[in-house]
Structure formats: C-alpha cells, structure tokens
Amino acid sequence: MELTNEEIRRYSRHLILPEVGLAGQKKIRAASVLCIGAGGLGSPIALYLAAAGVGKIGIVDFDTVDSSNLQRQILHTDADVGRLKSESAKETIQGLNPHCEVVLHNTRLTSENALDILRPYDIVVDGTDNFPTRYLTNDACVLLKKPNVYGSIFRFEGQASVFAPSLGGPCYRCLYPEPPPPGMVPSCAEGGVLGVLPGVIGCIQTLEILKLILGKGRLLVGRLLLFNSLDMQFRELKLRRDPACPVCGDHPTITKLIDYEQFCGIVPETDAAANPDEVTVQDMKKALDDPSLGIRVIDVREPDEYEIAHVDGVPQIPLSQLEQRFTELDPNTQYYLHCKSGARSMKALRFLREQGFKYLKNVKGGITAWSEEIDSSVPRY
C-alpha cells in the first residue's frame, strides 16, 4: 500500500529515521492494534497509535464517560460526559488522524466473545483495570499466539511488559499464577492515581507496539519495567516462562477460555445481594437514626478521604491503623463498617473477625451509595 503525498508529509519525521523509513511507515500503516479499554492507559495509547499512523485501531469498552475520568483519560472532554467511551474515543482519534480506521466493540470482553474480537488484530494492548479481564486477555492472546502489551497503574507507580510466549517470553500467568483475593488490591477508584501516570505507562506500551510492528529494538519480552513516579526511578525485573504454566507451559491444562470472574473469586451480583456479611446504606441510616439499636458505624477510609466527604456522627478508624487501634473497639458491640465502595471495609471486617469480633457487617457501596441513595449533599469522589 503506497502512502499518499499528504501521508508522506504527515509522517515525514518517521520517514527520515533510517530505522523506520518508507518501508517501516508502510508496516505501521498496514498494522492493526486492539486497545482493550479506552480509559487512563487506553487514552495515550490510542492517541499515539493514531498519530503514528497505525492503519486499524480497535477499541473495546462498554463504559460511559464520567467527570471523574477527565483527570487522566485524555481521549475525552467535558462535553463527552455521559457518552460511550468508545464513541468519544473514535471521534477524538479520527479528529487527530482521519487516515486511521477505528473499529468499535461496545461490549464487555467475555470468554464467549474474546477470541472472535481479538482474532482480526495483529497486536493486543491491555489497558484494563481489573483482574478478570487481565487474565482473560492473557489467555486469549496465548491461545491466538498474539503479543499482549501489558501495563498497569496504581497511585504513583506503574509497570509494563510484553507477554508473548510465541516470541519466547512468558505470559501474564507466569508472573502472577493466581489472582489476589477479592478486595485485597484496591482499584484506582479506591486508592487513587496521579493523573499523568497512565500517560507515562501508556506511552511505554505504545513504544513497544511500534517496535513490534517495525521489528526494531529490544522488546520488553521477558522483562517487567517498574516505574516509581515520586522517585522518578525505573527498575527492571527479569521474567522467565514457567514450564508449568497452565496456559503457556509445556503441558497446558487451560486450552480454552474459562470463567474469569469465578477464577478471581468475584461473587456474582445476585449472590452479593444475599451476602450475610453485608447491609445496605438504608440499614446504616436506621442504625444512625436509632441509637437504641446499639449498632455503631465506623468509617475505615483514610483521613484525606474523610475530609473530602463523610457522614456526620460517624467516627473514623482508618484501615491502615486498624491493626494498632482495634483494641479501642468492644468485641461485644455490633459494628457496621463502611469505606468508599465496600472493598476496604470488607477487609476490615475480615481482620476484626480474626481478632474475635462476632457482630460485624459491611456496608455495601460505602459512602458512594450513601451519596447516591441517602444524602446527595455528601460529595462523590
């Protein structure tokens, strides 16, 4: 496929690089990349793939733009709030480079559709923020023999690698054979993320994609790059393929896609509603309105979060201090524990139960649900 005069001018800074040149730009033009996620990582990835001239960019995302996304998800603007992220992404990408074909997959990636969605693309880039989709993406890429360009972010730190057993390297399962227990690792919504961090990690992922397309440079295959933004420090860990890996090992036991929600220990919503350890924010309100019930409510979020939003009259013992301060609580009193959305308060519940507390409940949805269902004057963050 020949480049037009307009494309030659557009990509001139690539063309004068001997490592790219006309032949390399044609490879970029002919390449297809699937971005799983159009959020923090997907934003810089999609923008720089488009700017570089990648011919076909697929976007998998079923979510809508929220105002809290705009601090880091630079594909979207304030005018896009409420729109599908995929549609907003397509508009932004084609506004940057109309030569790019953008294919939308407005759906959640599942075991039923993943192979069909990934199959037409040369390279898959993981911009997800949850463990079930990471394991699903990994396994699908291994089965289809496609490179999986991985990145993840949290607070001030990020990591990146290229998982490609077909190129002699390990897969994601070789690094993380088992997912962490549910709620053990806070999401960015729970723990926060510096807005510029996904820009750094996403750009590293995009560099690896372009190197894969061009066949140039030393890839992050068999290497995990760790970045600490506060120290402005990069470290590198060597990775090796695990011969006993269930998906890319010498004798794989996973030969088709599985139930990844179950694998990661995530309880279906229908079961969660009947979880005996959980109560609703309506139950929490009753406990606060009627002291005769003898139920105390404890906020286990951190002090800076408490300052942003809190429920009047609810004392705070941060989860990070609970191990030192649990003796302030009475094991014979019933407690309702809440955090932002319910993950950290469930961790607090399990810890206190190990200390002999019997009368504990986790407030499902935390202060976010309180704001949505009880008192809208409490800020959502």
N, C-alpha and C positions, 0 to 999 in steps of 0.2 A: 504494500500500500504506500503510494507516494505521498509526501507531505505537500500541502499547498504552499504558495508563496506566503500567505498570511501565517500559516503554522511555522514556516521556517523563520519568519521574523519573531513570532511569539516565543519560540524555543531557542533563539539564537545563542543564549548563554549556555545552553546544554550542548548545542551543536559544535561550539568551539572547544569543548572539552574533549581531548583525544579519547578518554575512557568512555565517552558517550557517542559523540559524533552523529552523523546522519543515520547510520545503521542502528545505533543504540536508541535514538529517538523513535525510530520505526518500531523497535521492540516495545517501547513504552506505550506507543500508540496502539499496538496490537494486543496489549495485555488486558486482563480482566481481574479485578480485585473485589472481593466481597467483604464489606465492613459490617461486622456484627455489632450493632449499637451505633446510634447517632448522638451520643452524649458527650461526656468530657473528653474521652480518648478519641471517639469517632469524629469529633469536630475537626481537630487539627489534621487527623489522618485524611479525611475526605477532602479537606481544602487543599492540602499539599499534593495529594494524588491528582486532583483536578488541575492544579497549577502546573504540575509536571507533565500533564498531557496523557495520563492513563486513559485508554480508549473506552473502557467499560467499568463503571463503578456500581456495585450492588449495595443497597442499604437494607439491613434487616432491623426493623424497630417498629414496635406497636404502640409505643407510649406517646403521650402528648406533651407539649412544651409547658413547663411550669415556670413561674417567675424565679423560683429558687435555682433553676438551671442556668440562668443567664450569667452567673458569676464565673462560669468556666466553659459552658457549652456554646462556643463562639459561632457555630453554624446558625444559631437562632437569634432573633432580635425580640424586643419588647412587643412588637406588632404580631409576633408568632405565638404568643401565649394562648394556649387552648388548641392550637393546630397540631396535627400529627407531626412528630419529629421528622419522619421520613419525607413528608411533603415539603416541609420547611427546608430540609437538607437539600432536596433536589433543586429547589428554586435558587438557593444560595450557590450550589455547585455550578449550575448552568449559567448563573449570572457571572461567575468567575471565568468559566471556560465553556462556551457553547459547543465546543467540539467533543465534549465528553458525553457518552451515553450513560444515563443514570437509570438503573432498574430498581424499582421499589418492591420490597417484600414487607407489606404492612401486616406482620403477623409475629407471634411469639415463636421462636425456634423450638421445635419439639423433636422427640425421637421419631415421630411419624413423618415430618416434613424436612428434616435437616439434610439428609442425603440428596434429595431432589433439589433443594435450594443451593447447596454447596457445589454440586457436581459441575455446573457450567463454568465455574471460575477457576483461574489459574492459581490464585493465592487467596488465603483467608486470613483476615486480621481480626483479632479478638479485642473488642473494646467493651466487653461486658463488665458487670459489677456484681455478679452472683455466681456461686459455686456450681449449681446445677448446669447453667449454660456453659461455663468454662469446661466442665468435664464432657458435656455433650459435644461442644465444638471440637475438643481434642480428639475424642473417639471417632467422630465423623471424618475429621481430617486424616487420621491414621488409616481408617478403612478406605478412604478415597485416594490415599497417597498424595495429599496436598500439604504444602507448608502452612503452618499455623503461626502467625506472627503475634506473639503474646505481649501484653502489657497489663499492669495493674497499678493502682494508686491508692494511697491512704494517708490522710493528714499531710505530712511534709515529705513522705517517702514514696518511691515508685520502683518498679522493676520491669525488665523487658528481656525477652529471649525469642529465639525462633525454634519452635518444636517441629522437627522434620525427620522422623525415622527413615524416610525414603532417601534422605541425604546423609544418613549415617549417624544422626544425632538421636537424643532421647525425645520422649513426648512429655506432656504435662503430668501424666500419671507417674512417670519415672521420678519426677521431682516431688510430687505430692500424691503418694499412693492412695491416701484416704482423705476425705474432706474433714475439716474441723467440725466439732459438734455444733449443732444449730445454735446460733446466737453467740458463739464463742468469739468470733471475729466480727466486730461492729462494721456496719456498712458506712459509706461516706455520709449518708444521711444521719447516722448516729454519731460518728466520730469526727466528721468534718473533713475538708480537703482544701488546701490552698489553691485558689482558682487557677494559677498559672502552671501548677504541677502537671496536669494532664497535657498541657501544651508541650512540655519538655519530653515526657514519655511518648506521647503520640507522635512527635517528630522523629524520635528514635525508631519507633515502629515503621514509620514511613520511609526512613532511610534504608531500613532492612528490606522493605518491599522493593524499592528501586534497585538495590544491589542484587536481589534475587532475579528481578527482571533482566537486568543488564549482565548478570553473571560476573560481577566485579566485586573485588574487595573480600574481606574476611567477615563472614556472617556470624551472627550470634547463635549459631548452631552449636550445641554443647557448652554454652556459656550463659550464665544468668547475670545480667547487669543490674546492680543495685544503686539507687541514687538517693542521697540524703540532701534535700534542698537547704536545710538550715546550716549544714556544714559545707555545702557546695562540694560534695565528695561523691565520686563514683568508685564503687568496688565491683569486683568480678568474681564469681564462683564458677568453677568448672563443673559441668554436668556430664554424666555418662548414662547411656542407655542401660536400663535394668533388664538383664536377660530373662528375669522372672516377671516382668511387667505383664499384666493380664491383657493388654491390648496391643503393645508393640514388641513384646518379648519373643523369645524363641518358640514358646509353645502357648500362644494366646488363648485365653479362655473367653474373652469378650470378642465375639465375631459379628455381633450385630448390636445396634443401639438398645440401651436398656432404659429403665425408669430412673431418671436422674434426680427427680425430687425425692424419691424413696431412697436412692443411694446416698443422698446428702442428709437424710433424716428429717426432711421437711414434712410436717404434718399437713395433710390436705385441709383446706379451709372448712370443709364440712365437719371434720373431726375436731379442728381447733375450737369451733364454736361450743363443743361439748367438753372441752378440756376442764377437768375438775380443779386444776390449779389456777384457772382464770376467772376474773369477774369483769364486768363492763364498767364503763365510766358512769353509767346510771347507778350501779351498785356503789361505786365510790362516792357519788353525790349523796346517796342515802346515808352512808356511814358518816359523812361530814355534817349532814343536816341533823342527825340524831345521835348525839353523844352517848345516849343510854344504851346503844347497841354495843358499846365497848370496843369498837374497831378503830385502830389508829392507822392513818395513812402516812406513808413515808416516801419521800422523793429521793431517788438514788442517782439523779443526774449530777453533773459536775457544777461547781459554784458559778462559772461563767454562763452556763445554760440557765441556771436558776435565776440569774439576773435578767436574762432575756425575757423569760416567761415563767410564771409559777402560779400555783393555786393558793390563794390566801389561806393561812392557817395550817398549811401542810409543812411540817419540818423536813429538813434535808439531812441525809447521811449519804454522801457520795459513794458509789460502788467502789471507787479506788481507796476509800478509807474504811470500808465496812469490816475488813479483817481486823483492824485495830480498834474499831468502835462498837462492834456488835454487842459488847457487854453493857452498853447503855440501854439496850432493849430488854424487855421482860419476856422470857420464853413462854410464859403462860398467857400472854396477851395475843389477840388476833391482829394481824397486820395486813393491810393492803399496800403493796409496793408498786410504784409507778416510775417510769422514766420517760423518754421521748415517745417511743412507739411500742415498747414491751419487751425488747430483747435483753437489755441490761437488767431490767427488774426481774426477769426470769432467772438470770444468772445469780442475782442477789438472793432470790427465793431458794435456789438450789444450795447456795453456800450456807444460808441460815438453817436450812433443813439439816445439813450435815452437822451443825452445831447444836442440834436438839430442839429447834423451834418446830412446833407442830401446826400452828394455826396461821398459815400464810396463804395469801392469794396474790396473783399477779394481775395488774390492771391492763387488760388488753387494749392496745392502741395508745396507751400512755397519755401524755399531755396533748399530743396531736389530736387524739379522739376527743379529749375534753374540750378543746377549742372548737372542733367541728360539731360536736353534739350537745354540749352543755353551755359553754360560755365563749362566744365568738370574740369577746373583748380580750381574751388571752391570746397573745400573738403566736402565730405559727412560724416556725423557722426551719 
